Amino acid sequence: MIKTLSAIGYGIVGFAIVVVIGIVVIGELGESVANCATGFELNGTTGNCQNATNFSDTATPTGTGYTTSTGIITYLGTSGLAGWIPAVIAVAIGGLFMVYFGSRKKGY
């Protein structure tokens, strides 16, 4: 049973790593195609368009690619796919315990 729990743990860690790498790559691709208004340029740190002369003036980037990438990041994050990880852990461990205790031979 410990081997199975270890395999599930490795799978969950691998899944989390893939989700994080996906979020970073999709975010970078989205920022590379973001459109800013005239006189604004994209600030890579904040992800907002920033006025080239007045740095306190910001705007939200536009463009289909940028909007789609932020939507995908939202669905991959805690409100989406990655939010299911705790439920998967609970169901997997519960199933293992049910199989373990259900398959024990009766001593009578």
C-alpha positions as MATLAB code, in Angstrom:
seq = 'MIKTLSAIGYGIVGFAIVVVIGIVVIGELGESVANCATGFELNGTTGNCQNATNFSDTATPTGTGYTTSTGIITYLGTSGLAGWIPAVIAVAIGGLFMVYFGSRKKGY';
ca = [
       0.000    0.000    0.000;
       2.914    2.340    0.702;
       4.227    1.778   -2.832;
       0.857    2.765   -4.248;
       0.700    5.889   -2.077;
       4.217    6.799   -3.187;
       3.230    6.361   -6.833;
       0.178    8.575   -6.329;
       2.363   11.178   -4.598;
       4.870   11.192   -7.457;
       2.030   11.505   -9.954;
       0.503   14.455   -8.113;
       3.872   16.211   -7.810;
       4.515   15.634  -11.518;
       1.059   16.976  -12.365;
       1.664   20.089  -10.262;
       5.019   20.702  -11.959;
       3.423   20.395  -15.413;
       0.661   22.849  -14.418;
       3.182   25.404  -13.097;
       5.381   25.142  -16.198;
       2.270   25.469  -18.365;
       1.159   28.595  -16.517;
       4.594   30.212  -16.917;
       4.927   29.349  -20.620;
       1.380   30.423  -21.499;
       1.820   33.652  -19.539;
       5.033   34.505  -21.370;
       3.465   33.716  -24.747;
       0.451   35.866  -23.892;
       2.631   38.792  -22.884;
       4.617   38.512  -26.107;
       1.466   39.140  -28.182;
      -0.146   41.731  -25.884;
      -1.218   44.997  -27.482;
      -0.759   48.304  -25.681;
      -2.229   51.684  -26.598;
      -0.112   54.346  -28.259;
       2.415   55.801  -25.823;
       2.275   52.713  -23.583;
       4.636   49.771  -23.388;
       4.252   46.415  -21.673;
       5.842   46.115  -18.241;
       6.971   42.486  -17.982;
       7.056   42.556  -14.189;
       3.478   43.677  -13.610;
       1.967   42.464  -16.872;
       0.298   45.843  -17.449;
       0.805   48.483  -20.100;
       2.693   51.406  -18.611;
       2.949   54.941  -19.929;
       6.446   55.576  -21.268;
       6.634   59.053  -19.700;
       4.333   58.824  -16.669;
       5.101   55.507  -14.982;
       2.120   55.708  -12.611;
      -0.314   55.636  -15.564;
      -1.147   52.002  -16.397;
      -3.636   50.197  -18.610;
      -4.687   46.617  -19.238;
      -3.191   44.998  -22.328;
      -5.557   43.978  -25.115;
      -5.512   41.485  -27.953;
      -7.049   38.101  -28.574;
      -3.877   36.172  -27.758;
      -3.336   37.972  -24.467;
      -6.976   37.628  -23.400;
      -7.008   33.928  -24.275;
      -3.773   33.262  -22.392;
      -5.044   34.956  -19.224;
      -8.246   32.916  -19.473;
      -6.281   29.683  -19.801;
      -4.110   30.629  -16.830;
      -7.267   31.202  -14.786;
      -8.591   27.762  -15.732;
      -5.260   26.105  -14.920;
      -4.938   27.888  -11.581;
      -6.724   27.294   -8.306;
     -10.152   28.037   -9.744;
      -9.717   25.345  -12.386;
      -7.673   22.250  -13.047;
      -5.143   22.664  -10.240;
      -7.999   23.147   -7.760;
      -8.952   19.489   -8.228;
      -5.663   18.177   -6.787;
      -6.893   17.979   -3.151;
     -10.043   16.131   -4.252;
      -7.987   13.653   -6.282;
      -5.713   13.030   -3.290;
      -8.661   12.402   -0.950;
     -10.446   10.053   -3.366;
      -7.266    8.097   -4.141;
      -6.334    7.572   -0.498;
      -9.928    6.717    0.413;
     -10.080    4.179   -2.406;
      -6.829    2.573   -1.280;
      -8.128    2.173    2.266;
     -11.398    0.703    1.009;
      -9.543   -1.821   -1.142;
      -7.145   -2.679    1.670;
      -9.806   -3.268    4.308;
     -12.306   -4.796    1.889;
      -9.877   -7.426    0.610;
      -8.785   -8.705    4.033;
      -9.678  -12.337    4.627;
     -12.050  -13.154    7.406;
     -10.529  -15.344   10.116;
     -13.615  -17.499   10.720;
];
